[in-house]
Amino acid sequence: MRVLIVSDTHGRKWGLDSALEEAGDIDMLIHLGDVEGDEAYIDAAVDCEKHVIRGNNDFFSDLPKEEEFYIGGRKVFITHGHAYYVSLDPEYIREEGKARGVDIVMFGHTHRPYYEDDNGIIILNPGSLSFPRQEGRKPSYMIMETDENGGLHFEQRYLERKSQDKNLQN
């Protein structure tokens, strides 16, 4: 299974379009919030299983604020993260993941990529496709793949700014 994990697109379609193009064939899309009105666009643009949640800037959205589901037998918890103070430290969200008995915790909000394997619980943030805040400020996303033996593989990816500049002109 091939999963595209994105967050914090903030109503700017170019980053999502570029990530979808670069990722190629996917079996699932996970969007970790702050879609800012692009729910219908995402639904139309992505023809596979989708898990999209509400972020702190999705004021009038009916999207769920959190979700739990399974990927290849692993329990996943997704949330935007602001309610767990992720901008300060991932400790609260790590503890929430342990309390829920999940294998993978995914969050957004900080606009910075993050990956940690804490004694078997994977905690990750793909960063932001629209307003990156990490050093170098490249828009980012993650690809997660499961192999035939049930192994998980994560790849942090970055979009080149030239694709952003090109798409802003269109």
N, C-alpha and C positions, 0 to 999 in steps of 0.2 A: 504494500500500500504506500502511496506517495501523497503526502499532505503538505499543502502550502499554508504557512502560518504568518499572518500579517497583523498589524495594529496601527492605530492612529493615522488613518488616511485623511481625516478631517475634511471630507467633501472634495478632495482633489483626486480625480480619477486617473491621472497620468501614472502615478506610482503603482497603483493596483494593476492597471493595464500592463505596465512594463514588467511587473513581477509575474503576472500570469503568462505573459509571452516568454519570459526567460525560463520559468519553471517547466514549461511544456505540459505534458499530460499529467493531470493530478486526479486523485480519487476523492479528495476532500479539501475543502477550504475552511480554515479557522480564522476568524477576524475577532480580535480581542478588544474591540470597542473604539469609540470616537469615529464612527462612520459619517456622522453629521449629515443625515438626510439621504445617503446613498444606498439605503436598504434595497430599493427596487432595482437600482442599477446593478448592485452585486448579484441579486437574484437572477437578473436577465443575463449578466455577463458570465456567470459561472454555472456550468451544467454538470454538477456533481453534488455530492452531499456537502452541506454547508452548516457551520455552527458560527453564528454571528451574535455577539452580545453588545449590550449598551455600555457606553463609557460615560465619564463625567460631563462630556460636552454634547451628549445625545439627549438633550432636554425633553423633547416631545416624542421620543421613540417608544414603541411598544416592545422593543427587543428585550429579552430577559437580561437581568443584570449578572447572572452567573449560570453556569450549566455544568452538569456532570454527565459523562458518556464514556463509552469504551472504544478503544482503538486496538485491534489485535489482541484482545484479552487484557489490556491494561486500562485501568481506570484513570480518566483524565478530568481535571477540574479546571475550568476556564473562568476568568473574571478580568475586569479591566485593571483592578488592583488599587485604585485610589482609596477604597474603603479599608484596605489593609496596610495603609501607610508605606507603600512600596517606594515612594520617593525618598524616604528616610533610610529604610533598611528592609531587606527581604524577610526578616525574622518572623513577622506576623503572618505573612502568607505561607511561609514554610511550616509554621505551626498549624495553620488552618489545613494545609494539605495533609499533614500527619494525622490530625484529628478526624479528617474525612476518610482516611485510609486510601488515599489515591497514590498512583504511581507517578503521575505527571501533573504538575501545576503550571499553567500558562497564564501570563498576565501582560498588560501593556502599560500605558499611562506615563512611564518615565521617558519615553522616546529614546531609550538607550538599550542596545542589545545586552542580554544577560543569559548565562547558562551555568547551571550548577547541578552536580549529581551529589546529593546529600544522603549518603547511606541508602541508596536505592530509590530515592524520590528525586525525580528530575524537576527542576524549577527553571523556567525559561521565559524570556521576553524577546521577541524578534526585533525590537526597536520600532522606529516610525518610518513609514514610506513617504511622509510629507514634511515633517519638521524634525529631522534627527538632531539629537543633542550630544552625541558622543564625539570624541576627538575625530576630526576629519569630516564630520557631519555628512556622511553619505547615507542616503535612504537605505533602509535595510529590511530584510525579511528572513524567514527560516524555511528550510525544507526538512521534513521528517520522513524517513522511509523505514518500513519494516521489511525484514528479509524473510526468506522461507523458513528459517529456524526460529523466528520470533524476535530476532535482535532488532534493536532500534538504532538508527543512525540519524544524526542531526547535522545540518550544514547551515552555517550563518552565511548569508549572501548580502551583497551590497550593489545597489544600482549606481551606475556612473552618472555624474551630473549632466553630461552631455545629453543623455536621454531625457532628463528633466527639462533642460533648456529647449530641446527640440519640441517636446510635447506642450510646453507652455506657449509656443508660437502657434500651435494648431487650435 
